Each structure stands twice: as structure tokens, then as C-alpha cells.
Amino acid sequence: MCRIERKSCEHKEEEEQEKRERKIEMGLKAMGGVGESRAEKLKNSMSRSRMKLWLIRATTSVLLWTCVVQLTALGDMWGPRVLKGWPSCFSQESSVHNAVSVPFVPPRILPPKRVYKNNGYLMVSCNGGLNQMRAAICDMVAIARYLNVTLIVPELDKTSFWADPSEFQDIFDVDHFITSLRDEVRILKELPPRLKRRVELGRIYSMPPISWSDISYYHDQILPLIQKYKVVHLNRTDSRLANNGQPLEIQKLRCRVNFSALRFTSQIEELGRRVIKLLRQNGPFVVLHLRYEMDMLAFSGCTQGCNNEEVEELTRMRYAYPWWKEKIINSDLKRKDGLCPFTPEETALTLRALDIDPSFQIYIAAGEIYGGERRMASLAKAYPKLVRKETLLQPSDLRFFQNHSSQMAALDYLVSLESDIFVPTYDGNMAKVVEGHRRFLGFKKTILLDRKRLVNLIDQYDNGSQSWDEFSSAVKETHAYRMGRPTRRLVIPDRPKEEDYFYANPEECLLPSDESLSST
């Protein structure tokens, strides 16, 4: 309708313009020859005016059509959000598409913010591998909550053996971490600008807290430092909070962080689901955390089954890292004490003795096995369905995870949680944290190998002093109560390194009946 009115208006303007021109021409004729030169000038001026008017109209039309096209494009892009209910004049298909109902997603209800007087800011640098850092993060959240301080998103280790450059947000969903805990503790991604500038200038109090400390240590020793300096940086955080004797609310908060707030990124979660789906399609699967990797063997000094050249290589590697304290190590004695990770050959014998079905898939949750296929031959013969993430996925699927050991470990962590059986061959941090998480998920079957007893039985079988049936029976009997069932955490006063790790058995968060708890 606007276009019709515009055209009628323009038509009237043209008629009036022509009338004015005719009057002017008639007046010029009446003026005679004297005014001929002036008449020519007026005609030229009127021609230029008409040309200018035409150009203005043409330019306006182009601009109007450009606006219409842009609005149409925006309508297609933002229609569901901005132009709801606006029918499209140009595409019937887009109108039909917008009419399709979208599944309703209820808005996420965030916990209310906890209101408290902020005593200062706590910065932490985690050290070690993924699961060592994971437990440390849980401890630091509990400490920040207890001290009423603001926690800055933890910095992850980039200088350890693995040299993984991953930041917190590359492994964990940082926004979920912050918002899911906001009713307990205030967490920021970085310090406020004034304090951040002070840290950049090196004006910050940094220290390692004392290992296995009671929560009262942080209240009595660390809190006064935070109140004095406003910001305190804890530069080592592994095993800094005691396993036992802590208030129940502290223990439960450690669990809440571990089992709820620390969620992996959507990319890691999605890839984990894909691996689990591929495994489930082929039947039951066992996750074997085979810790027979070069760094583990060098650090522990365990060289069972290695040739002389390999022993020398592992020894050189151990001496190359000054923070690996042990130097001269008797591998045989350490193995007999049950302090060495199982070899692939020992693992194959143990799984067979426990009657693990040879048709089960065995998912290797580990890095590169030292000795490669040669050392894996006996395990592959006993269990032909050996798989790992690299064989289940395409190289392109793992491209963004390469050279990021913590992200690769996160993928193995997810698969380990979902396995029918989890078998760690060494009680490192991943073995312990996965064990505790599987307990939390309903005491899922986790075979906790008694390495000291097993190496003795394996040696007896190898030297012929035991038959296979005797060996298998003894192995089953040894592990009858080591399947991840409800149990009390072992407490050893004044020897925290030797007692059961909180994250391997967070019994305060599991709430089984007293009758179901055993003392083993």
C-alpha cells in the first residue's frame, strides 16, 4: 500500500513539475530574443535538477531493497530467538521449518550463592598427573570453603614428566565447576585486576602446605597468611589434606566436587560415550589399567622381564629426573614386597586364574606399553580381543588429544567407570580414584590385586611347585574379598601414606549399612 501511495505522489510531483516548466517556457518566449541566453541557462539548470531527483530515487530504491534482503537473512538466522512468529514473505519452507516444535529444555536451576565475608583469595598450582590433580582440586575446594576465601580456578601441572600444556578448561567444564559449587564457595577464573597486577609483579606469598594436614592446620596457619597478604599461592597441592579425622561436611564436599562438579569437557565426554558404545556393541569388556609404561618402570626401578639394554635405558631415565628420589633400587626385592606394577605376562596369568572369560574384550587403559608387542604377546594370546582407544577410533578422532596426556587419561577414566570389571595392575592415583568412583556408582566390580601375595604364587607356579588348579584356586581365594565391595577405610595414625586413601574409599559418602561393611 505504501508503494502505491508513493507512486501516486511521485506522479503528481512530475505533473506539477511539467506545468511549471511550460509556464517558464511561455514566459521566456514572451520575453523575446533578449532573454534567449537566460532561457538556455534555466533549461540546463532544470535538466540537472531532474537528473539529481532521478539519482536520489534510484539510490533510495537500492537501499530499501538491500534492507529487505538483510532483514530476510536475519530472520532465517535469528528467527527462533528474535523474530518469533513473523511469517516469511520470501520462503514458505522457512515458515514451515520455524513452525516445527522444538523439544522443551527446562532452564537449569542454579544453587543459590553462598553469602559470606570473603577473607581473601587462594591460588593453587596442582602437580602430577590427571588423577593426582583431580584429588588435589577436591581438597582445595574444601579448604577454600572452610576458610571462607575465594578460590581462583586451579592451575594444572605443565612441568611434570608428561609436560601437558592443557589448562583447566581444556579438561574440565569450568563454567559447570564454578556454578555448581556457588552455594559452597566463590570461585573466579582470575583475580580482580588490582590483585592480578600485584601477582604479575611477583608480590605474592607462595608456599607448599604440609602433607596430610588436618583442616585445623589450614585454619590456624594458612588463613592468617591470607588475611595478611590478601592472596596466598599454594604451589603444591597433592595429598595435602588428611584422609581421616575431618568434619563430615568437609568429607562430603570433597565427594561432591569429585563426583559432580568436576565434569569433563563436552568434547571428552562425547568421545568417551562413543568408545563405550563401540565396546558395548561387542559384548562385555574389562578395563585393564596396565601401568607397564616407561616412566612408571623408570620411577619405580622395576625391571622384571627386561633385557640388559632396557634396564640400562630405564636407569638412565631415572637419574635424569632429580625429583625422583630413589636412585639405587633392587628390582627383585621391590617386586617381592609387592611394590612393582605387574608385567603383561604376570597379568595374563592372573586374569586366567581369576576365570576372566577369554572372549571378553580387554581395554588397555594406559600409555605405550614398554617393550611393545613383544611384551604384550602372552596377554594377547590369552585374550585375543585386546583393544585400546587408538584401535577403536580413527586418528582424526584423537587428533586434538595428541600430546595432551591428561586429556587422553580423561578418556580412559570415563571408559574405566563404565566397564564391567576394572583391574588396575598398580595402585597409582588413577587406580585409586577410579576405584572410589566405581564404589560411588554402586560398588561396581573392581579387582584389587594383592601383588605381594600374587608374585609369590606366580613364582611357585613358574617353578613347578604348584599345579595350575592349585595356583588358580589360591588366586581366587586371595581376591574373594577384594572386589570393591563396601569396606572400612584402614586408618593408621601417624602413618598417612600407608593407610587407605580417602578417594579410593570415600565411605562417608557411600552410606552403606553397618552390617555390609567388612574390616578388610
N, C-alpha and C positions, 0 to 999 in steps of 0.2 A: 504493500500500500504506500509505503514511503517512497518507493521508486516511482510510482505513478504520479504522486504529488510532485516529486522533484522534476519529472519530465514536463508536467504541465506548467510549472513555474518557469523552467528554462525556456519553454516555447513562448510564454508571454513576454519574457525578457527580450527574446530575439525579435518579436513583432515590434515592441516599443523601440528597440534599437534601430530597426529599419525605418520606422516612422521618423525618428529624429534625423537619420541620415538624409531622407528625402527632403525634409524641411530645410536642412542645411544646404542641400544642393540647389533647391529652388531659390533660397536666399542668395546664394553665390551667383546664380545666373542673373538675378536682378541687379546685382552689384556691377555687372558689366566686366569689360576687359581689364579694368584697373585692378580687380580683385582676383584675377585668374591665378597668379602665383600663390596668393594666400590660400586659395581653394585647394590647390595641389598639396600644399603643406597639411591642410586639415584632413584631406583624404588619406595621406600617408600616415598621419597620426592615428586616425580611426582604424586603419588596417592593422597597425601594430597593437592597438588595444584589443581588437578581435582575436589576433593571434595569441596574445597573452592570456585572454579569457579561455581560449581553447586548450592551451597548455595546462592551465590550472585545473580545468575539468578532467583532462586526461590523467594528470598526476593524482588527483583525488580518487578517481576510479581505481587506479592501480593499487593505491594504498588500502582502499576499502577491501578489495579482493584479497590482498595479502593478509589483512587482519582476519578475514573469514577463514582462509586456509589454515592460519596458525591456530585459531581457536578450535578448529575441527581436529587438528593434530593433538592439541592439549586435551580435548575431550576424550579422544581414544586412549591417551596415556593415563590421564588422571581422573577419568570419568568416575570410576568406582569410589574415589575419595572426594573429588571437588564438584563434579557435575552430575551428582546423583539424580537420576530421574529425568535428565534432559534428553529428549529424543534427538537422534542424529538426522540431519536433513540430507546427508550425502550417502549414508551406508545403512541399509536395512539390516545387514548381517551384524554390524557392531551393535545395533539396538537389541537384536535378539541375544547376542553374546552377553551384554550387560544385564539382560533380564534373567540369566541363569542364576539360580540361588547359590550362594557361597556358604559352605558349612560354617556354622556359628562357632567361633572360638571364644570361650569366656575370658574376660580380662583377668590377667594374673593378679592375684591378691598378694600384695607385699606385706611382710610383717611390719608392725609399727616401729618407728625409730625409737631407740632407747635414749632417753634424756638423762644426761649426767654431766657433772662438771669434768671437763677434759683436763687431765693432769699433765698432758704433753704428748709427744709423738715418739713412736717406736719404729725404727727402721731395722730390718733384718736381712742378712745375706745367708741363704741356705747353702749347705755344702753337701757334696756326694751325688749319688745317682737319683733317679726319679723318686723311688720309694723312700729313700732316706730323707729327701727334701719334703716329700708329702707328709711324713710323720712330723717333721720339724714345723711345717706350716700349721698343722693342727695344734701343736704345742704353743706356738707363738700367738695364735688367736686366743687361746685360753688364757695365756699370760696377759695379753693386752686387755682382755675383758676384766680380769681380776684387778688389774692396776688402774682401770678407768682411763686408759690412754687411747689415742688414735693410732691405729696400725696403718703403715704405708704398705701397699701391695709388695709382698716379698720379692727380693731379687734372687734369681736362681744361679746356681754354680756354673761358671763358664771356664774355670781354670783346672778342673779335675782331669783325670786320665782321659775322659771321653771328650772334653773340650767342645761341649754342645753349646752353640750360641743362642739357643732358644730362650725367649723371655717368658714370663708367667703367662701372658695372654696367648702365647703360641701353643701352650699345652692345656691350660685350664680356661674355662669360660669365666673371664674376670668380672664381667657385669653380674653374672649369677652369684659369684663368690661374694661380691660386695653387698648386693641387695638381699640375699637370703640370710645374711647374718646381721642385718642392720638393727634388729631388736636386741642384739647382744653387744656388738662392738662397732664403733665407727671405723670404716676402712676407706682410705683415699688412695687414688692411683699415684699421687705425688704430693710432696709437701706444699704448703702455701708458699707463694713467691718469696716472701721475706726470709723464711727459714730455708727455702731451697737455695737462695743466694748464699746464705751462710755456709751451707754444706759444700757448695761449689768452691768456696774459698778455703775449704779444709777446716773450718771451725766447727768440728763435731766431735763428740765424745764417743769413741768406739772401743769395744771390748768383747771378749768371748765370755759368756756366762759359765759358771761351774757346772760340769756334767752331773746329771741325775739329781738336780737340786729340787728340794721341796718348794711348793708355791710360796711359802713364807720367805724364802730367800729372795724372791723377786720383790716381795713387798718391803722387806727390810733393807735390801742392798741396792736393787735396781731402781725402784720408784723414787727414792731421794735424788738419785742422779738425773732422772728425767725431769723432776721438778726444778732442779738446779740449772740444767743445761737446755731445757725445753725439748731437745731431741737427743736420743741415745741410739747408737747403732750397735746391734749385736752381730758380730761378724762371723760367728759360728753358732749353728742352731741345732745340730744333730744330738739327740739324746740328752737334752739339757733339762728336761722335766722328768721327775721321778716316776717310775711305773706305779708305785703303790703309795698308800697313805695320803692321797689327795682328796679334797672335798668331792662329794658325789657330783655336784653341779659342774665341777671342773672336768671330771671324767666323762660326763655325758656330753659336755660341749666339745671335747676332743673327738668324740664319736660323731657328733652332728656335723662337724667340719669335714671329717674324713668320708662319711658315707652319704652326705647330702650336698654340702657346699662346694666341695672340690669335684666339679664335673668337668670332664674333658671337653675340648672344643667340639663344635658340631662336625668338623671335618674328621677328627679322630673317631668320634662316636659313630658316624656313618660308615666309615671304613671298617670299624670293629664289627658292626652289625652284618656287613657283607661277608666278612671272614667267617663269622659264626654261622650264617645261613649256608654258606658253601660246605662247611663241616657237617652241619646237621643233615644236609641232603644225602650224605654218605654214611649215616649211622652214628653210633656213639663215638666219642673222642676223649682221649686223655691228654691233658696238657702236662708235658714234662719240662720242668724248668731245669734244663741240663746246664749246670753252671761250669761246664768244662771249656772255658774260654781262656784266651792267652793272658789277659790281665788278671783273672782270678787265680790262675796257676802260678803266675809270677809273684803276685802279692802273698799268697798262702805258702809258697815254697813247695807245693805238692807236685811231684813229677812222676807219679805212678804210671807205668806203661810207656814213658817217653824214652827215646833213644838218647845217646850221649850228646848229639848235636842239639837236640831240643832242650835238654837240661841246661846246656850252656847258654842257649838263647834266652831261656826264662830267667836264669840267674842274672845275666847282663841287664835284663829289663828291670828286675827288682832293685838292683843297685842304681839304676838310672833315676829313680824317683826317691829323693831324700826323705820325704814324709812317710815312706813305707818303712816302719821302724825295724822290723825283723830283718836280719841280714843272713847269718849262717843258720840254716834250717835243715834238720834231719827229716827228710820226707817220709821215711818208713815209720819213724816213731810218731810223727804227727798223724799219719794215716791210722795207726793202731789206736790212737786216742780219739779217733772219730772226728778229727778236725780238718779233713780234706774233702773236697767235693768228689762225688762218685765219678768214676770213669765211665765212658759209654759201655764198656764190657761189663763192669760191675752192675750197672743199671739194668742191662738186658737180663742178667741172671736174676736180679731181684724182682723185676716185673713178672718174669716167668714163674718164679717161686710163689708169688702172690696170686697166681692164676689170672692175671690180666689177659683177656681174650686176644689172641694174635690177630684177629680180624678187626680189632679196634684201630681207629686212626690214632697215631701218636703225633701230636702237635708239639714241635720243638720251640719252646719259648726261650730263646737265647740269641746271643750274637753268633758269630762264626765259631764253630767248634774247632779247637786246636787239634791239628792233625788231619782235619778234613774227612774225606770219605774213607780213608784208611782206618781211622779210629772209629768211624760210625758203622763199619761193615757188620760187626756182630749184632749190633742193635737193629740194623736194617734187615738182617737175616731173620731175627726173631720176630720182628714186627715190620712187615713189608710196607705197611701204609704209613710211612713216615712223611709228614708234611710240615711246612712252615709257611709263614706269610708270603715269603718270596716265591714259593711254588704255587700258592693258591691265587695270587694276584698278578696282574700284569705289571711290568716295570713302570709303566706310566702311572699306575695307581700309587706307587710308592715314591715317585719322583720328588715330591715336595717333602718327604720324610727322610730322604737320604742325608747322611752326615748330621742327623739330629737324633742321637741315641735315645734321648728322653722321650721323644715323640714315638719312636719305634717301640720303646718299652711300654708306653701307654697303650699301644695297640695290643701288645702281648698281655697286658694287665686285664683288658676287657675280655679277651678270649679266655684267659685263665679263670675269671669269675664265672663264666658260663659253662665250663667244661663239666663232663660227667664225673671225672676224677682229676684232682690236681696232685702232682707228685713233684715236689722240689728235691733236688739231689744235694742241696746245701742250704743251710739256714741263714741265708743272707737277708737283706732288707726286703726284697721283693717276695721271697718265700714267706716271711713273717707277716707282711702287710696283707698279702693275698689270703693267707690262712685266716687272719682275723676278719677280713671282709666276707669270706665264704661262711664263717661262723655266723656273722650278722645276717647273711642271706638264708639262714635256716640250717646251719651246720652241714653244709654240703661236703661230700666226701673228699677229704684231704689226707693223703697218706704221708705221715710224718716219719721219715726213715730214721731208724736208730743206727746211725753209721758205725758207732763203736762196736755194737753187737754184730752188725752185718758183716763188717770186714773180717771179723774172727770166723763167722760161719762160712763166708766165701773162701777164705784160706783153707778151712778144713775140707770143704768140698773139692777145691782145686787139688789138694794134695792127696785126695782119695780116702781120707779118714771118715767121710760121711757120704752116704748114697744120696741120690737125687731126692728120694722120698723123705729121707731124714732131714736133708737141707731145707726142702720146701716146707715141711711141717714146722721146723724150728723158726723159719722166717714168718710164717703165718701167726704162730703163737706170739712172737715178739711184737707184732704190729696189731694184734687183736684190739687193743685199746688206744691205738694211735691213728685214728681215722677222722680226727677233727670233731669228735663228739663233745658235749658240754663237760667242762672240767674246771677245777680251781686253778688260778694262776699261782705258780710257785713263787713264794716270797723268801728271799734270802737277805736278812738285814745286813747292812754294811758291805754287801757284795752285789750291787745292782746289775753289773754286767753278766752275772751268772744266773740271775733269776729270770722268770718268764717275762717277755716283752709285752708291754701293755697292748700294742697294736696287733700282736699275734693272737691275743685272747682278751678282748675288752669286755670282761664278764659283767661289769657294771651296766653295760648297755644291752645285754642279751637277756637278762631276767629269766633264766630257766628256773624250774622248781628246785628246791634244795635236794630233793631225792634224786634228781637226774644228774647231779654233779658228782664227779669222781675225784679222787685225790691224785690221780696220775695225769 
